[in-house]
Amino acid sequence: MAAHDIAEAARRILGFESLRPGQESAVRAVLDGRDTLAVLPTGSGKSAIYQLATALGGGPAVVVSPLLALQLDQVESIEDADVGDAAALNSTLSESKREDLLDELDAHELDFLFLAPEQFANDETLERLEEAKPRLFVVDEAHCVSEWGHDFRPDYLRLGSVIEALGHPVTLALTATAAPPVRAEIVRGFDRPNIHLSVQTFFDDSQKRRAVVDCVAEGETPAIVYTATRKHAEGLAAELAERGVDVHPYHAGLGKREREATQERFMNDELDVVVATIAFGMGVDKPNVRSVVHAEISDSVDSYSQEVGRGGRDGEPARAVLFYRPEDVGLRRFFAGSGHLRVDEVLEVAEAVTAAREPVEPTELKESTHLSETKVVAALGRLEEAGVVEFLPDGRVEATGADVDLDEAAGNAVAAQEGRKEYERTRVDMSRGYAETHGCRRAYILSYFGEAFDAPCGNCDNCDAGRTPAEPLDEPFAIGSRVRHHEWGEGTVQRYEADAMVVLFDEGGYRTLDVDVVVERGLLKRA
């Protein structure tokens, strides 16, 4: 389909005057029958891609979405725009209502069906979806495949087998943030010039805490404040309430009803400030958030840009303030390095699966091996990569029957897990680099995602202060070029700052190297 036809459909169906960068090409790719990964900025209309593709190419479309609130928002948005008939399939529905929705999907009376990945573990649901023969399979917030799948939502890792069970409909993955390794695992432009970026550095925790409270209490609202722990979220919310701020905490430890009520009040402009862990924000499409405040450093630039991107979606000025204390990096590195696997633990899981005469539930493995759920899931993920086991669409796991040495496979699985943990630690180091840079902060973030940007941006604290780091003495490799290191293997040159260069190695993660040392010792070769 020609570009002008898609643009005309966008005007007619969605009321768009024009499509944003990336939307038209993604829609065209889907309509051409190609599996597509669309990495677009937060708030840039990712949902319009599958809505247009379904309206032009026919449905039904199955949309995997991580949160019920996000699903319901999308259903309401589709109905309001009169794009088609949409519904959400979730555990709150009665059995009769569930059957009605599946009947409507099977009869092609439903254009969009939203559900969480856990729903595919229901055999009957999967069979009914297979009968409906969806034409489009959408994975919204697709970075969850990488960031959640290996930890507490393993159902994301099974989506590949689900897609195959459904006859491999055209698949569209949507995300607002994905560094190169994440893009690869789930198969842009972050630049939001209306958001002012700044960092305030402290060495005393109590001084930093008071500064956070002052910043939020005296700043523009609505505001989201992110913290690293539930305890900190509760404490900050209490201190802000004492200052007369209309505030409420939000984290996974609170009851479902309380979380939903807090989000609803915030969305309806009935609550000025939410102090939250990362549990809050995904799917929160609130246009007038004026401030996004981080009380601690994020675990990665990916997470930070995603969270910051929830501010200023109406295009009006907004601010993103990070309160940084170098000691906080240790906590993030601890979290990133936790969850170590031993060879004997992986071997125990492998032997339990191979000894079973039929597919088993991961919960059964937890009971038989006496390992934590996190370790069982991590071990299964690594064993799947090694070809020892495979996940079935219903959530169970079975041995592949491949002729492999289990001891060797377990050793390789542990090495792969340790490599992943090391990569997570290097992502924390890149967050620290953002907090400590003396250069343009917007340029730092954009270069992290492989995008060129000519500083100054004119809307960050360093550019405001006229800070310009010294030019590198040499740039031996162009940004974006592939290089090879004798220890870390191949990687991509990400950025230069002062006399240092950052390389993202495929296996070794992000590494910051002294340019002079690289040149003098020949540490890098062109790949």
N, C-alpha and C positions, 0 to 999 in steps of 0.2 A: 504493500500500500504506500502511496506517495506521501511525502511529508505534508503537503498542503491538505490532503484528505484527512490526515490525523489532526492537524491544526483546526480544520473546519469542524470535525467531530468534537473536539475539545470545547469549541465555542458553543456548539449546538447542545451538547449533552451536559457539560459541566459549567458552562457560562464563562469559560476562560477567554480573556482577550488574546492571550498568547501563551504558549507553553514555555516552561523554564528549561534551562540547559539540561540535557540528559533525558528529559521525559520522552520527547518524540522518538529518539533513537531506541530507547528501551521498549516503547510500545511497538515500534516497527519490528524489532527483533523477536518479540513474543508472537506477533501476528505472522511472522515468517516461519514460525515453528521452532525457534531456537531457544534452548535453555539460556536464561539471562540472569546476570548479577548486576543490580543497579545500586551504586553507592552514591547517594545524594545527601546534601546537607539536611540536618534536622529542620523540619518545618518547610521543606521545599516541594511538598506535594508528591511523596512517594506513592501514596495510596491511589492517586489519579492514574498511575501507570496501569495497575491491574483493573481499575474501574473502566478505563478506556479500552483496554485490550479485551475485556469481557464483553463490553457493549458492542465492539466492532467485530469481534471474532466469534461471539456466541459463548454461552456457558454450558454447564455451571463451572464456577471457580471455587475451589476449596482453599481457604486462607488460614494458614497456621499462624496464630497470634498468641504471645506468651501470657497475657493478662486478660482477665474477664472484663475489666473496666475498659481496656483498649478495644476489645471485641465489640462491646456495646456501643462505644463511641463511633466506631466505624459503621456499624449497622445503622445507627441513627443518622450519620452523615450521608450514607447512601440513600436512605429513605427520604431525607430532606431534599436531596438533589434530584430525586426521582430517576436515579441511574438504573435501578432494578430492584428486585426483591431480595432482601438479605435477612439472615438470621444467625444466631449464635447457638452452637450446640455445646452444652456444658453440664456439669454434675448437678446443677440446681434445678434442672428441668424434670418434670414428672416423666414416667415411662411412656405415657400416652402422648405427651407433647413431643418427646424425643422421636417416637415413631412417626408422628405427623410430619415433622421436619424432614426426616429421611425419605418419607413417601413423596413429599414435595420435591425434594432434590432428585429422586429417581424419575419423577414425571417431568423433570426440567421446568418445574414451576417456580424454582428457587434459583436465582442467579449467583448468589454468593452465600457460602456457608463458612462461618468462622468457628474455629475450635482450637484448643490448646493441644500440644503434641501428645499429652497423656491420654487423650481420647482415643488414639489409634490402638491403645493396648486392649480395647474392647473388641473382641473378635467380631461380634455382630455388627458393630459400627463400621469396621473395616470392610466387611463383606458387602454391606449396603452401599458404602462409598464406591467399592469396586463395580457394583452393578450400575451405579449412576453414571459411570464413565466420565468423570470431570475432564474438561478440556484444558483447564489451567490449574496448576498447583502453586500456591504462593506461600513463601516463607517470609513473613514480616519480622522485622527486628532480627535479621538473619545472623548477626554477630553472636546471638545466643548459641548457635551451633558450636562455635568455638569456645566462647567464654563460659557458658553454662553447661554444655553437653558433657564436659569432662568432670564436672563436679556434682552439683545437686539437682540437675534436671537431665538425666541421661536419655530421656525420651527424644531429645533433640538429635542424638547420635543415630537414632533408628529411622530418621526421616528418609534416608536413602532407600532402605528396604521397603518403606511404605510407598514411596513413589513408584518403585518397580512393581509392587503388588497392585497398584492402581493402573498398571499398564503404561507407566511413564508418560503421563500427560506433560505438556510443555510446562517447565518449571521456572518460576521467577523468584529470585531471592532479593530482598530489599533491606538495606541497612543505611544508617546515617553516618556510620564511622567504622572504618576497617583499615588498619595498617596492612601492608602487603601480606604478612603471614596469615592474617585473618581472612583476607580476600581469597587466598588460595584454599584455605580450609573450608570455606562455605561455597566453593566451586569445584565529582565529589565536591568537591569543594567545600571546605569548612568555612571559607572566608565569609564572616558576618561582620562587615565593617561598622555596623551600628552598635556593636558590643565593645565597650571599653575594657581592656584587659589590664589587670594590675596585681602585684604581689607585695605583701607586707611581711617582712622578715623579723622574727623574734627569737631570742635565745632563752627567755624565761616563759614557762608555760602559763603562769598566772597572768602575766602581762598580756600575752597573746589572747587569752580567754577574755579578759576585760575589753581588749580592742575589738574582738569579734562581736561582743554584746553591744558595744558603742556603735559599731558600724551598722549593725542591723537595726538597732533601736532608733538611730538618727537618720537612717537611709531611706531610700524610696522603696515602696512596696507596691504590689505583691512581691514577696521574696521567697526564695528557697535557700535554705542553709544545709549544706551537706557535712556530715560528720563520719568518722571512721567506725564508731561503735554505738550500740544502742544506749549504753550508759551515758555517753557524752551527749547524745541527742536529747535524752530526758533532762539532763542537767542544764544544758543551754536553753532549752525551752522554758524551764522553770525560772532561770535568771532573766530571760527576756520578758516573761509574764510579770515579774516583779517590777520591771521598768515600764509596765503599762502596755506592752505589745500584745496584740491579738494573735496568739501563737499556739501551735499544737505540735507535739512530736509525732513522728511517723517512722515505724520500723517493723520488722517481721515478727517481733515478739508481742506486738499488740494484737488484740482480737480482730478478726476479719471485719466485723461490723464497725468497729472503731476506726480502722484504717479507711474503709469505704466512706464513712461519714466525714472524716478529715479531708479526704480527696475531693468529695463533692462540695464541701463548704469552700475549699480553696478555689475550685473551678468556678464556683458561682459568686466569687468576690465577697464571700461572707467570712473569710479568714485571711489575715494579712500575711502571715509568715508560717511556713512549715519547716521544722527542723528535722532532718531525716537522714537515714543511712541510704545506701544506693537502692534500697527497696522501693524508694519513691521516685517517680519521674517518668518511667517508661510508659509511653502512651499518653502522657499529660500534655495535651496540645492547648496550652493556655497562652493566648497571644500577648497579654499585657504584663508578663513577669518582668519587673524592672531591675531586679537584683538577683544574682546567683552567687552565693558566698560559700567558700570552702573553708571550713575550720581546720582541716588537715589536708595534706597533700593527697592526691588521688593515686590509685594503684597503677595508672597508666595514662598517657596522653590521650589514648582512645577514650577512656572513661571520662576524663576531664572535658574533652571537647563535646562529648555527647551530653554531659550534664550542663555545661555552659550554654550549649545550643538551645536550652529550654528558656533562655531569656530573650526578650526583644523580638519575638516572632512577628510582632505587628510592624516591624521595621523602624520603630521609634528607638531613641537611645536607651541603652541598658548597660549595666556594668557587671563584670565578673571579677570578684576579688578573692584571691587565695591568701590565706594566713599561713605562713610557712615557718616551721621550726625545724632545723636540720635533724634534731633527734627523732622527729616523727617518721623520718624515712626508715628508721630501723623497724618500726611496727609494720609498715607496709612490706618491707623485705621479709619479715618473719611470716606474714600471711602468705606471701608469694612463694616462700620456700617450704611451707608446711605440706603435710600429706605424703611423706616419703614412703616408698614401697621397698620391701626387701625381696630378694630373689625367692626365698622360701615361701613368702606370702603369695607371690604371683604363681609359683609352681603349684601351690595348694589349690588355688582357684582353677588353674588349667586342668589339674588332675580331676577335680570335682566335676567339671563340665564334661570332660572326655569319658569319665566313668559312668555318667548318666546314660541311660538307654533312650531317653527322650528329652526334648527341650526342657530347660528348667527356668524358673523365675529367679532373677537376681536376689530376691529376698530369701529364697531357699539356700542360696550359696552363702549368704550372710550367716544363716543359722548353722550350716554344716561346717563352715570354715572358722566360725567365731571371729571373723574380721569385721571391722566397721563397714557401713554401707559405702562410705566414701572410698575406702580402699578396694572394696569389691568392684565398684564401678570403674575406678581408675585402672585396676588390673584388667578388667574385661575390655576396656577401651584400648589398652596397649596390646592385648592378646588378639583383638580383632585386627589391628593394624598388622600384626605378625602373621595373620592368616590362620590362627589356631582355632578361633571361635568366630561365630557370626550372630548378630542380632536378627531376630525375626520381627516381622511387622507387629506382632501381638505383644512385643516387649520381652519375650523369652529369649534365651540364648542357647545355642547348641554348638557342639564341636563340628568343625568343617570336615574332619576325616583326613585332613592333609597329613602326609608323611613327614612330620617334623620332629626334631629333637626337643622335647619339652624343657629340658634343662637349659638348652641354648636359647630357646624362645623366651623363657622366663628372664634370662640374663639380658637379652635384647630389649625386652619390655621394660625392665627396670632402667636400663640406660636411656630409653626413649622418654620415660617419665621424668628422669632427672634432667634430661635435656629440656623438657618443657618447663620444669620448675626454674631452671637457669634462665630460660627465655623470659619468664614472668619477672624474675628479679631484674633483668636488664631493662624491662619496661618501667619498673619503678625508678631505675636510675635515669631514664629519660624524663620522667616526671620531675625528678630533682633538678635535671638540667634546665627544664622550663622555669622552675622557681628561681634558679640561681643565675640565669642568663642576664647579661648586660646589654644584649641586643634586642631587636624588635621581637616582642613576644608573638605577634601574629605570624611573622616570618618563621619563627621556631616551630609553631604548630603546623603550619602549612608544609614546611620542609619535612616534618615527621611523616606526613602522609604522601610525600613524594611530589608536592606541588611547588612550583617556582613562585617566588614573590619578591618584588623589589622593595626593600625597606627604604625609608621608614613608612609605617602604616598611618602614623598621625593619630592613633587612638589606643595607645597603650602607655603605661607609666614610663617606660624607658624612652620611647619616642618623645613623649611629653617633656622629659628632662634633657633631651638632646644627647642621650648616651649613644655613642656609636663605637662599637668595639673595633679594635685594630683589624685591618684587612689581613687575611692569611698571607704568610710569606710566599706560599705556593699552593696551587690547587692541582696536584698531579693527576687527578682523575675527575672527570666531569660528574656533576650531580646526576644520579640516575644510572651511571655506568656500572657494569658488573665487574667485580674484582675477586681475586682469590687470595686467601691467607693460608699459610702452611699448617696452621692448627685449627682454625675455625672454618675452613672451607670457603665456598663461594658466598658472596654477598652483594648488596647494592649500596652505593655511596648515597647517603641521605642528605648531609648538610656539612657546611664548614662554619666555624665560628672562631675568631681570633686565630690561634695557631693550631687548632684541633679540627679533626674531621670525624664524623659519625658514620659508621657503616653498619647496616643491618644484615647480619650473616644469617643464611638460611637455617643453620643449625645452632649457631652460637649466640643469636640474639643481637641486641644493639651493643656496639663497642665504640668507645671514644678513643681515638688515636692521635698522638702528636704528629703533625704533618712533617716536621723536620726529621723525626725518627723514621717515619714511613719512607721518606725519600732516601735518607742516608743508608738505611739498612735494607732497602728493597723489600719491605714487609708485605707489600701488596703487588700482585701481578694482574694484568687484565685477563678476565675470564673468557 
